[in-house]
């Protein structure tokens, strides 16, 4: 589990492509090496990876073929800069939002507009990701916890403050670039509850507090989509 608060920007030193489509990445870093051990989880541009080996100036991870295919890790090259965050510890602070490091998909940057000290970035998302976005809701982009400023289907806009630009890879982004997206897990859990949990063809018994709830129950709420609702029925016993 992560928070979406990037600790530092690392640099990819080498990528060794191995059998079965997977690869070994070496990432140069400093801050995230402190207190890290082999077997620890670390987020690279929002993708949860496991530290395989450590050196005085870098760490190594084995990236599976699926991760290379479905995330931007597959386009990394030697010299690429990446956002890094160590896994959340129980005695640590939670400043962003809960981020699993399980990327939901990728989005493309449509436009980058600067207004004084702020930067507004608009990204196009596929419907499978857009359905979990709400105004002022949380979203992780390349591992960074951000707030959705507005939605103009099929796109969203986020506001980047100077600190975010200074401490993350966003200062290197250009229009047309792809970024990793992880939607808020709370929205996905809510949808699953509204769909009804099915197991072996039988609906499980639901909590009494959920009885009578359906997608229609939320229509009219600010930011809640009126279209593209999932096929669902009212939750009953």
N, C-alpha and C positions, 0 to 999 in steps of 0.2 A: 504494500500500500504506500502511496506517495501523496504529496500535497499539491503538486503543481507549482511549487516555488523553486525555481532553478537555482542551484547552488553555484554553478560556474559553467563557463563555456569551455569544452574540451576540443581537442584536435585529433582527428583520425590520423594515426601514424602509418598504419598498414592494414590491408585487407587481404587475407589469404583464402581464396576460394578452394574448398575441399570437395570430397565426394558427396554424392546425393544432394547436391545443390546448396549445402550449407557453407558458412564461411566463418573464419576467425577474425575478429576485429581487435586491433590494438588502439586504445584511445589514450592520448597524453592528457594528464590532468594533475591537479595539485590538491585542491580542497577536498574533493570526494575521496581521495586516497586515505585521508586521516581517519583512523579507526575502522577502515574497511578490511574485510577478510575474505579469503576464498570461500565461495558459496553464498556470499551476500547478494541481495538484489540491488540493481541500480537501473535507473531509467535513462535511456539514451534517446533523445528527441521524443520522449513519452513512451518508449517501448521498453517494457520490463525485461531485463537481461540478468544473467547470473555471472558473477565474477569467477572466471576459471583460474586466472593466474594474476599475480601482482608483481610489478617491478618498482624501483624507486621513483619512476616518473610516469608510469602508465599502468593500465590494467587491460586484461584480455577477456573477451567473451566469445562464446560460440553462438552464432546466430543461425537459427533454423531456416530452411528454404521457404517455409510458409511466411515467416516474418520478413524475409527479403522480398518476397513477392507482393505482400499486402501492405507494406509500409514503405516509407521513404528510405529505410535503411538499405534497401537494394540499390539505391542510386548514389550511395556514399562513395567517395574516392579518398585517396590519401591527401590530406590537407583539408578535408571537409571539417567544418566547425559544427559541433553538436551540443545541445543542452544536456546537462547532467544533474541528476538528483539522486541522493542516497535514499533508501527506503525509510519510511517514517518509523521512529522508535516510540515506544509507549511513554517515555518520559519527555518526548519532544513536543514542540508547539505545532498546532494545526492552523496555519495562516491562510491557506488557499481553500481547497475543497478535496474530498476524497477522490483520489485518482488511482486506478488499479494498475495502469501500465499495460492494459489490454486495448490496443488501438482498434477503434470501430471501423475505420476507413480513412480515406484521404480526401482533402479538399484542395481546390485550386484558388490561388489569390487572383481576384478579378481586378481590384484597384487598391492603391495606397494613396491616401490623401492626408496632407499635413495641414494642420490648423494651429498655429502658434506652437505650443509645446506638446500638443497631442497629435497622435497619428491614428487615423481611422482606416481600418483594413476591411475590405469586403471580400468574402470568399463564397464560392459556389459549392453547395453540398448536394449529394444525391438524396433523393426522397427518404431513403432508409436511415439517414442521419438527421435530416432536417426535421423529421417528426418528433425528435426528442429535444428540440431547441425551443426555448421560450424567452421573450424579452426579459432581461436582467437575470437570466439563468446562467448557470456555470457551464463551461466547456473547456476542455484541455486541447490546446493546439501546439504540437511539437513539445508536449510535456509541460506547457505553461498554463496555469490556471487563469482563465480570463472570464469576463462577464460579457454576455451578449448585449450589445447596445440596441440593436434593432434587427428586424427580420423583413426582408423583401424577397419572398419566395422566387427562385430557389436559392437565395443567398442570405447570409447573415453578415452583420458588421460588428466588429469589436474595436474597442478603444485602447490604444497602447499608450501608457504614460511614459515619461522620460526614463524612469528607473527600469521599466521593462525593456525598453530599447537598449539601454546601456548594458544590462546584465544578461541578455539572452542573444540568441542568433537572429532575432527579428531585425536587428539593424542591418543584416546582410540580405534580407529578403527582397525579392523583386516580383513585379506582376507576372503571373504565369507559373510561379513556383508552386509546388505541391507541399502540403503540410499534413502531418499526422493528426487525426481527430479522435478524441475519446469523449463521447457524450456522457452526461451526468448519469451515474448508475441509478440514482433514485427514480428518474423518469422511466428507466427500463423496467425496474421492479414494479412500479405502478402499473405500467402497461400489462405486465405479466399477470398481475392480480385481476385487472379488468377483463383480460381475456379468459381467465379461469384456468386453474392448473389441472391439466389432464394427465392421468397416469394409467396406462393399460386400457385406454378407451373409457375410463370412468372418471368423472369429475371428483376431485377431492372435496372433503367438507371444508368450508371456508369459515373464517372467523365471523362471529355475529356482526361485528362492526362494519363488515364489507357487504352485508346483505342489501340488495337493492341498488348497489352501485353499478353504473355502466358508463360508457364513454359519453353518452348523452347527458349524464349527470353534471358534467363539467362544461358543457357548451355555454358560451356567454362569459366565461371567466376571461379576464384580461390575459392575452397571450396564448390562450388555448386554441388550437386549430379547429376550424369548423369543418374542414374537409379532410379527406384521406384518413378517416378514422379506421382503426383496425376492425376486422370482423369480430364482433363480440356480442354477448348477450348479457342481460342483467344477471348479476351474481346472486344466486339463490342457494338454498340448502341443497 
